[in-house]
Amino acid sequence: MAKVLKIEDDIVYVGTDNGGLEEYYIGNFNYTPEVGDEVKVYDGKETIMIVKDDHKFDAQDVKNAAEFAAKNIQGELEGKVRVNKIAYALFAILLGDLGVHHFYAKKIALGVVCVLFCWTGIPAIIGIVRGIIALTKKEDEEGCIYV
């Protein structure tokens, strides 16, 4: 059983069953945690949710958890576009000087800025960096990432 051991500012320290200590952002809790609370940690692909362990789940709790996860995911992805990882990385590395990766990601204004400054070589360097960053991101089942 995990237990809240310490709270400092926005960080909550939780002791785990195996004797470890984990740090979590207070926003991951679906309630206001207090020292000594027994909690359950649900670690999903996109978000972490921590719930107090002293009550049974009913339909309303499940609905609240789903809404919480949806808000968390939407907040993280707001303003981002889903693109194919390999295509985006290749566009960024090979054609980053012309901002092709930005046009591909539907970020037209950034693409135009790259075209305007392509003579400086700076967009090419930035494109290589963005391509490498894209290659290091974890893709979804379909090979896509959010940029």
Contacts in CASP RR format, 6 or more apart in sequence:
PFRMAT RR
TARGET T0000
AUTHOR 0000-0000-0000
METHOD contacts of the structure
MODEL  1
MAKVLKIEDDIVYVGTDNGGLEEYYIGNFNYTPEVGDEVKVYDGKETIMI
VKDDHKFDAQDVKNAAEFAAKNIQGELEGKVRVNKIAYALFAILLGDLGV
HHFYAKKIALGVVCVLFCWTGIPAIIGIVRGIIALTKKEDEEGCIYV
1 17 0 8 1.000
1 38 0 8 1.000
1 53 0 8 1.000
2 14 0 8 1.000
2 15 0 8 1.000
2 16 0 8 1.000
2 17 0 8 1.000
2 22 0 8 1.000
2 38 0 8 1.000
2 39 0 8 1.000
2 40 0 8 1.000
2 41 0 8 1.000
2 53 0 8 1.000
3 14 0 8 1.000
3 15 0 8 1.000
3 36 0 8 1.000
3 37 0 8 1.000
3 38 0 8 1.000
3 39 0 8 1.000
4 12 0 8 1.000
4 13 0 8 1.000
4 14 0 8 1.000
4 15 0 8 1.000
4 33 0 8 1.000
4 34 0 8 1.000
4 35 0 8 1.000
4 36 0 8 1.000
4 37 0 8 1.000
4 39 0 8 1.000
5 13 0 8 1.000
5 14 0 8 1.000
5 15 0 8 1.000
5 21 0 8 1.000
5 35 0 8 1.000
5 36 0 8 1.000
6 12 0 8 1.000
6 13 0 8 1.000
6 35 0 8 1.000
7 13 0 8 1.000
7 26 0 8 1.000
7 33 0 8 1.000
7 34 0 8 1.000
7 35 0 8 1.000
10 25 0 8 1.000
10 26 0 8 1.000
10 27 0 8 1.000
11 23 0 8 1.000
11 24 0 8 1.000
11 25 0 8 1.000
11 26 0 8 1.000
12 23 0 8 1.000
12 24 0 8 1.000
12 25 0 8 1.000
12 26 0 8 1.000
12 28 0 8 1.000
12 29 0 8 1.000
12 33 0 8 1.000
12 50 0 8 1.000
13 21 0 8 1.000
13 22 0 8 1.000
13 23 0 8 1.000
14 21 0 8 1.000
14 22 0 8 1.000
14 23 0 8 1.000
14 24 0 8 1.000
14 39 0 8 1.000
14 41 0 8 1.000
14 50 0 8 1.000
15 21 0 8 1.000
15 22 0 8 1.000
16 22 0 8 1.000
22 41 0 8 1.000
24 41 0 8 1.000
24 48 0 8 1.000
24 50 0 8 1.000
26 33 0 8 1.000
28 47 0 8 1.000
28 48 0 8 1.000
28 49 0 8 1.000
28 50 0 8 1.000
29 39 0 8 1.000
29 49 0 8 1.000
29 50 0 8 1.000
29 51 0 8 1.000
30 49 0 8 1.000
30 50 0 8 1.000
30 51 0 8 1.000
30 52 0 8 1.000
30 64 0 8 1.000
30 65 0 8 1.000
30 68 0 8 1.000
31 51 0 8 1.000
31 52 0 8 1.000
33 39 0 8 1.000
33 50 0 8 1.000
33 52 0 8 1.000
37 52 0 8 1.000
37 53 0 8 1.000
37 54 0 8 1.000
38 52 0 8 1.000
38 53 0 8 1.000
38 54 0 8 1.000
39 50 0 8 1.000
39 51 0 8 1.000
39 52 0 8 1.000
39 53 0 8 1.000
40 50 0 8 1.000
40 51 0 8 1.000
40 53 0 8 1.000
41 48 0 8 1.000
41 49 0 8 1.000
41 50 0 8 1.000
42 48 0 8 1.000
42 49 0 8 1.000
42 50 0 8 1.000
42 51 0 8 1.000
42 65 0 8 1.000
46 69 0 8 1.000
46 72 0 8 1.000
46 73 0 8 1.000
46 76 0 8 1.000
47 69 0 8 1.000
47 72 0 8 1.000
47 73 0 8 1.000
47 76 0 8 1.000
49 65 0 8 1.000
49 68 0 8 1.000
49 69 0 8 1.000
49 72 0 8 1.000
51 61 0 8 1.000
51 65 0 8 1.000
55 61 0 8 1.000
77 146 0 8 1.000
80 146 0 8 1.000
80 147 0 8 1.000
81 105 0 8 1.000
81 106 0 8 1.000
81 107 0 8 1.000
81 146 0 8 1.000
81 147 0 8 1.000
82 144 0 8 1.000
82 145 0 8 1.000
82 146 0 8 1.000
83 104 0 8 1.000
83 105 0 8 1.000
83 144 0 8 1.000
83 145 0 8 1.000
83 146 0 8 1.000
83 147 0 8 1.000
84 143 0 8 1.000
84 144 0 8 1.000
85 134 0 8 1.000
85 135 0 8 1.000
85 137 0 8 1.000
85 139 0 8 1.000
85 143 0 8 1.000
85 144 0 8 1.000
85 145 0 8 1.000
86 143 0 8 1.000
87 104 0 8 1.000
88 101 0 8 1.000
88 104 0 8 1.000
88 105 0 8 1.000
88 131 0 8 1.000
88 134 0 8 1.000
88 145 0 8 1.000
88 147 0 8 1.000
89 131 0 8 1.000
89 132 0 8 1.000
89 134 0 8 1.000
89 135 0 8 1.000
91 99 0 8 1.000
91 100 0 8 1.000
91 101 0 8 1.000
91 104 0 8 1.000
92 100 0 8 1.000
92 101 0 8 1.000
92 127 0 8 1.000
92 128 0 8 1.000
92 130 0 8 1.000
92 131 0 8 1.000
92 134 0 8 1.000
93 127 0 8 1.000
93 128 0 8 1.000
93 131 0 8 1.000
93 132 0 8 1.000
95 101 0 8 1.000
96 114 0 8 1.000
96 123 0 8 1.000
96 124 0 8 1.000
96 126 0 8 1.000
96 127 0 8 1.000
96 128 0 8 1.000
96 130 0 8 1.000
97 114 0 8 1.000
97 118 0 8 1.000
97 121 0 8 1.000
97 123 0 8 1.000
97 124 0 8 1.000
97 127 0 8 1.000
98 111 0 8 1.000
98 114 0 8 1.000
98 115 0 8 1.000
98 118 0 8 1.000
98 123 0 8 1.000
99 110 0 8 1.000
99 111 0 8 1.000
99 114 0 8 1.000
99 115 0 8 1.000
99 118 0 8 1.000
99 123 0 8 1.000
99 127 0 8 1.000
100 111 0 8 1.000
101 127 0 8 1.000
101 130 0 8 1.000
101 131 0 8 1.000
102 108 0 8 1.000
102 110 0 8 1.000
102 111 0 8 1.000
102 114 0 8 1.000
103 111 0 8 1.000
105 147 0 8 1.000
113 123 0 8 1.000
114 123 0 8 1.000
114 126 0 8 1.000
117 123 0 8 1.000
118 124 0 8 1.000
130 147 0 8 1.000
134 145 0 8 1.000
134 147 0 8 1.000
137 145 0 8 1.000
138 145 0 8 1.000
139 145 0 8 1.000
END
